[in-house]
């Protein structure tokens, strides 16, 4: 299959590319006279993209599919706090069944697929003696392989040391087949529990050879410093960029002298970061009167220090966040606003937060990116540049995974009648 006149990742020039056997085979820049080195082969299908923007597929680095689409069950989160959300989910999760979790998760994934997402990391609550959600999501992961790629995180929503048999449950989740191990140090009962929980999952990561993704310091408490422990363990063990620190909202409460010192360790450790701008601007600052904190990690400072930072959704219509349809453009739009990353080039580059940077968090490596020899995963947007796409919420016209069309959208018809 030959695709003509693609605008790859905001390029000023156009590119033709050929895919075969599910991979990118050849790419050629289109000359000013409209010609390129790639000519149609006999019987080959040719698709002219007409200068539309082509990107690697969107990557969702942080979502909770087990709780997706449960907003209002058994009640809405009226305080808007993380802690009320955990309380509500603690009640709701007892009603989860294997099939019910799969159905909701699949519905959420279909919404995300429509929006150009092909790779997803989902957390699964392991503070459930039956591990119902984790089993369901692992099964769904296996069923969807080759269409959408899922990583499942063994996530102890109510703590490891602060929940009965927490250590045994998270180990069991890895034995069942979780791809990533997580923790929630800021929700543990004590600072000692917090540190011990991080030490424990680092040991598990090495034993089971899995990645690490920690809900780290998702709180407005400047004394919450799980991040320094996580980064130090990543550095000492050599796990490095196999480790992701999600949220890290406490950094917006750290004094600048401490954060400056911490930045050196973060850079040395090579760990990844996921900022969840929609959810954390909603949840954080709830105990402030005025001034109110923005509620996100220090994205600009981390990027300037050379750290890898991605944007994620976190939640879609659940006890922590009552809205959303899994569109990475919404996450990016909010992210660049709240982090004051609104220079033209910053806007143009912001797509990387939900593509390349997010792919690094998932350790997709050579399985991702538009280059000869790599799997033909890509999306076509109804815009010429990311700047225009983000401004117009451009549709993802088509989404190809391994060269197979998995989703397509007809452009909306808009008419002005005056």
C-alpha positions in Angstrom: 0.0 0.0 0.0 1.4 3.4 -1.0 0.5 6.6 0.9 1.2 9.8 -0.9 1.7 13.4 0.2 1.8 12.9 4.0 3.0 15.7 6.2 5.0 13.7 8.8 5.1 15.3 12.3 4.8 18.9 11.3 7.3 18.7 8.5 7.4 21.5 6.0 7.8 19.0 3.2 5.6 16.1 2.1 6.5 12.4 2.2 5.4 9.3 0.3 5.6 6.0 2.2 5.0 2.4 1.4 3.8 -0.3 3.9 3.9 -4.0 3.3 3.5 -7.0 5.6 2.5 -4.7 8.4 5.7 -2.5 8.3 7.0 0.7 6.9 9.1 -0.4 3.9 10.2 2.8 2.2 9.8 6.6 2.7 10.6 9.3 0.2 10.4 13.1 0.3 8.2 14.6 -2.4 10.1 17.0 -4.6 8.9 20.6 -5.3 7.5 19.4 -8.7 5.4 16.8 -6.9 7.4 13.7 -7.8 9.1 11.2 -5.5 11.2 8.1 -5.8 8.3 5.9 -4.9 6.1 4.8 -7.8 3.0 2.6 -7.5 3.7 -1.1 -8.0 1.3 -3.2 -10.1 -2.1 -3.7 -8.4 -0.9 -1.6 -5.5 -3.5 0.5 -3.6 -2.6 4.2 -3.5 -4.0 6.6 -1.0 -3.3 10.3 -1.5 -3.4 12.1 1.9 -3.4 15.5 0.4 -0.9 17.0 2.9 -2.7 15.8 6.0 -0.7 15.5 9.2 0.5 12.0 9.9 1.8 11.1 13.4 2.8 8.0 15.2 -0.3 6.8 17.1 -1.3 8.4 20.4 -0.1 6.6 23.5 -2.1 6.7 26.7 0.5 6.3 29.4 -1.8 6.4 32.4 -5.4 5.4 32.8 -7.6 3.3 35.1 -9.7 1.2 32.8 -11.0 -0.8 35.8 -12.9 2.2 37.1 -13.8 3.8 33.7 -17.4 4.8 33.1 -18.5 4.4 36.7 -19.1 8.1 37.6 -22.1 8.4 40.0 -21.9 4.8 41.2 -22.8 4.6 44.0 -22.5 8.4 44.2 -20.7 11.4 42.7 -17.5 12.8 44.3 -18.9 16.0 45.7 -15.7 17.2 47.5 -13.7 16.6 44.3 -10.8 15.2 46.4 -8.6 12.2 45.7 -9.5 10.8 49.1 -13.3 10.8 48.5 -12.7 9.2 45.2 -10.8 6.4 46.8 -13.6 6.0 49.4 -16.2 5.8 46.6 -14.2 3.3 44.6 -13.7 1.2 47.7 -17.5 0.8 47.8 -18.0 0.4 44.1 -15.3 -2.2 43.4 -17.1 -4.8 45.4 -19.8 -4.8 42.7 -17.3 -5.5 39.9 -17.5 -8.7 38.1 -15.2 -10.1 35.5 -17.4 -9.5 32.5 -18.6 -6.1 33.8 -15.1 -4.8 34.1 -14.2 -6.1 30.6 -17.3 -4.5 29.1 -16.6 -1.1 30.6 -12.9 -1.2 29.7 -13.7 -2.3 26.2 -16.2 0.6 25.8 -13.5 3.1 27.0 -10.9 1.6 24.7 -13.3 2.0 21.7 -13.6 5.7 22.5 -9.9 6.0 22.7 -9.3 4.1 19.5 -11.7 6.5 17.7 -9.4 9.3 19.0 -6.2 7.7 17.6 -4.9 5.8 20.7 -3.3 2.5 20.0 -1.1 1.9 23.0 -2.5 2.0 26.6 -1.1 1.5 30.1 -3.9 0.8 32.5 -3.7 0.5 36.2 -5.7 -2.3 37.9 -6.6 -2.1 41.5 -5.0 -5.0 43.4 -6.5 -4.1 46.8 -9.2 -6.7 46.1 -8.7 -10.2 47.5 -10.1 -11.7 44.3 -8.1 -9.5 41.9 -11.2 -9.3 39.7 -10.3 -6.3 37.7 -6.7 -7.3 37.2 -7.8 -10.7 35.8 -10.4 -9.1 33.5 -8.0 -6.5 32.1 -5.2 -9.1 31.5 -7.7 -11.2 29.6 -8.8 -8.2 27.6 -5.2 -7.3 26.9 -4.6 -10.7 25.4 -7.8 -10.6 23.3 -7.0 -7.2 21.8 -3.3 -7.8 21.0 -2.6 -6.8 17.4 -5.3 -4.2 17.4 -4.7 -2.2 20.5 -1.7 -2.9 22.8 -2.3 -2.8 26.6 0.1 -2.9 29.5 -1.5 -3.7 32.9 -0.1 -2.3 36.1 -0.6 -4.1 39.4 -1.7 -1.1 41.4 -2.4 -1.2 45.1 -5.0 1.6 45.3 -5.3 1.4 49.1 -1.7 0.8 49.8 0.7 -2.2 50.1 1.6 -2.1 53.8 -1.6 -0.2 54.8 -4.0 -2.8 53.3 -4.5 -6.4 54.6 -2.3 -8.8 52.7 -1.2 -6.0 50.4 2.2 -7.5 49.8 0.8 -10.9 48.9 -1.8 -9.5 46.6 0.6 -7.4 44.5 2.9 -10.4 44.2 -0.1 -12.6 43.1 -1.0 -9.9 40.5 2.5 -10.3 38.9 2.2 -14.0 39.0 -1.1 -13.7 37.1 0.5 -11.7 34.4 0.7 -7.9 35.1 3.2 -6.2 33.0 4.1 -3.4 35.4 4.3 -3.1 39.2 3.0 0.0 41.0 2.7 1.6 44.5 1.0 4.6 46.1 3.5 5.8 48.8 1.7 9.0 49.7 -1.4 7.0 50.7 0.4 4.6 53.0 -0.2 5.1 56.8 3.3 6.2 57.6 6.5 7.5 56.1 8.2 4.2 57.0 5.4 2.3 55.2 5.9 4.6 52.2 9.6 3.9 51.9 9.2 0.2 52.5 6.5 -0.1 49.8 8.8 1.4 47.3 11.7 -0.9 48.3 9.4 -3.9 48.0 8.1 -3.1 44.5 11.7 -2.4 43.2 12.6 -5.9 44.5 9.5 -7.3 42.7 10.4 -5.5 39.5 13.8 -7.1 39.5 12.4 -10.6 40.4 9.7 -10.6 37.8 11.5 -8.5 35.2 8.7 -6.0 34.8 8.4 -2.2 34.5 7.6 0.1 37.4 4.9 2.9 37.5 4.3 4.5 40.8 1.4 6.9 41.8 4.0 9.1 43.5 3.2 12.1 45.8 -0.2 12.8 44.3 -0.9 15.2 47.1 -0.6 18.9 48.0 1.8 18.1 50.8 5.4 19.4 50.4 6.5 16.9 53.0 5.5 14.0 50.7 8.8 12.9 49.2 8.4 9.5 47.8 9.9 10.7 44.6 13.4 11.0 46.0 13.2 7.4 47.3 11.9 6.1 44.0 14.5 7.9 41.9 17.3 6.8 44.2 16.3 3.1 43.9 16.0 3.5 40.1 19.5 4.9 40.1 21.0 2.3 42.5 19.5 -0.7 40.9 20.0 0.3 37.3 16.3 0.1 36.5 16.6 3.7 35.3 14.1 4.5 32.5 12.1 1.3 33.3 10.7 3.3 36.1 7.9 5.9 35.8 6.8 8.4 38.4 3.1 9.4 37.8 1.5 12.5 39.1 4.2 13.9 41.4 1.9 16.8 42.2 3.7 17.5 45.5 6.5 19.0 43.5 4.4 22.1 43.1 4.6 22.5 46.9 8.3 21.8 47.2 10.5 24.8 48.0 12.8 25.7 45.1 16.0 25.0 46.9 14.9 21.4 47.6 13.6 20.9 44.1 16.8 22.2 42.6 18.7 19.6 44.6 16.2 16.9 43.7 16.5 17.7 40.0 20.1 16.4 39.9 18.9 13.0 41.2 16.0 12.9 38.9 18.2 13.6 35.9 20.8 11.0 37.0 18.1 8.3 37.6 16.7 8.6 34.1 13.2 7.9 35.3 10.1 8.9 33.3 7.2 11.2 34.5 3.5 11.3 33.6 1.6 14.4 34.2 -2.2 14.1 34.3 -3.4 17.7 33.8 -7.1 17.2 33.4 -7.6 15.1 36.6 -5.0 16.8 38.8 -6.2 20.4 38.1 -9.6 19.0 39.2 -8.4 17.1 42.3 -5.6 19.2 43.7 -5.7 22.5 45.6 -9.0 21.3 47.3 -7.7 22.2 50.7 -6.5 25.7 49.6 -8.5 28.8 50.0 -6.4 31.4 48.0 -3.9 31.3 46.5 -4.8 27.9 45.0 -2.1 25.7 43.6 -2.4 24.6 40.0 -2.1 20.9 40.9 0.3 19.5 38.4 4.0 18.5 38.4 6.7 20.9 37.3 6.6 19.9 33.6 8.7 22.7 32.2 11.4 22.4 34.7 11.6 18.6 34.3 11.8 18.9 30.5 14.5 21.6 30.8 16.5 19.2 33.1 16.4 16.6 30.3 13.7 14.3 31.9 11.1 12.5 29.9 7.6 13.8 30.6 4.3 12.6 29.1 0.7 13.6 29.4 -2.0 11.1 30.5 -5.7 11.0 31.1 -5.7 9.1 34.5 -9.5 8.8 34.6 -12.5 8.8 32.3 -15.9 9.3 34.0 -15.2 7.6 37.3 -15.1 8.6 41.0 -12.1 10.8 40.5 -13.0 12.6 37.3 -16.6 12.8 36.0 -15.9 13.7 32.4 -13.8 12.7 29.3 -13.9 10.6 26.2 -10.3 9.5 26.0 -9.1 12.1 23.5 -5.4 12.9 24.0 -6.0 16.4 22.4 -8.0 17.4 25.5 -5.1 16.3 27.8 -2.6 18.2 25.7 -4.7 21.3 25.4 -5.1 21.5 29.2 -1.5 20.5 29.8 0.0 23.3 27.8 -2.3 25.8 29.4 -1.8 24.9 33.0 2.0 24.5 32.5 2.2 27.8 30.6 3.8 26.1 27.6 2.1 28.3 25.0 5.0 29.5 22.9 4.4 28.6 19.2 7.1 26.0 19.1 6.0 24.6 22.5 2.5 24.1 21.0 3.9 22.5 17.9 6.0 20.1 19.9 3.3 19.3 22.4 2.1 16.3 20.4 5.3 14.5 21.6 3.8 14.4 25.1 1.2 12.0 23.9 3.3 10.2 21.3 7.1 9.8 21.6 7.4 10.7 25.3 4.5 8.5 26.3 6.0 5.7 24.2 9.2 6.0 26.1 7.3 5.5 29.4 5.8 2.3 28.0 9.3 1.2 26.8 7.9 0.6 23.3 11.4 1.1 21.8 11.7 -0.1 18.1 8.0 -1.1 18.1 7.1 2.6 17.7 7.8 5.5 15.3 7.5 6.2 11.6 10.7 4.7 10.1 11.6 2.0 7.6 11.5 -1.5 9.2 9.2 -0.5 12.0 5.6 -1.7 12.4 3.2 0.5 10.4 1.4 2.1 13.3 0.2 5.7 12.4 -2.7 8.1 12.4 -3.9 10.7 9.9 -5.4 13.9 11.3 -7.7 16.3 9.5 -5.2 19.2 9.7 -1.9 20.2 8.2 -0.1 20.9 11.4 -0.4 20.0 15.1 -1.1 23.7 15.8 -4.1 23.6 13.6 -5.2 20.1 14.8 -5.1 21.2 18.5 -7.0 24.5 17.7 -9.7 22.8 15.8 -9.8 19.5 17.7 -9.2 17.9 14.3 -10.7 14.4 13.7 -8.4 11.4 13.5 -9.4 10.5 9.9 -7.8 7.0 10.0 -5.8 4.9 12.4 -3.6 2.1 11.2 -2.0 -0.5 13.5 0.4 -2.9 11.9 -0.8 -1.7 8.5 -4.4 -2.6 9.4 -7.1 0.1 9.5 -8.6 -0.1 13.0 -10.6 3.1 13.1 -11.8 5.9 10.8 -13.8 9.0 11.0 -15.7 11.2 8.5 -15.0 14.9 8.9 -17.8 16.8 10.6 -19.9 19.1 8.4 -19.9 22.6 9.7 -21.9 25.4 8.1 -22.2 29.0 8.9 -25.7 30.3 7.9 -25.2 34.1 8.2 
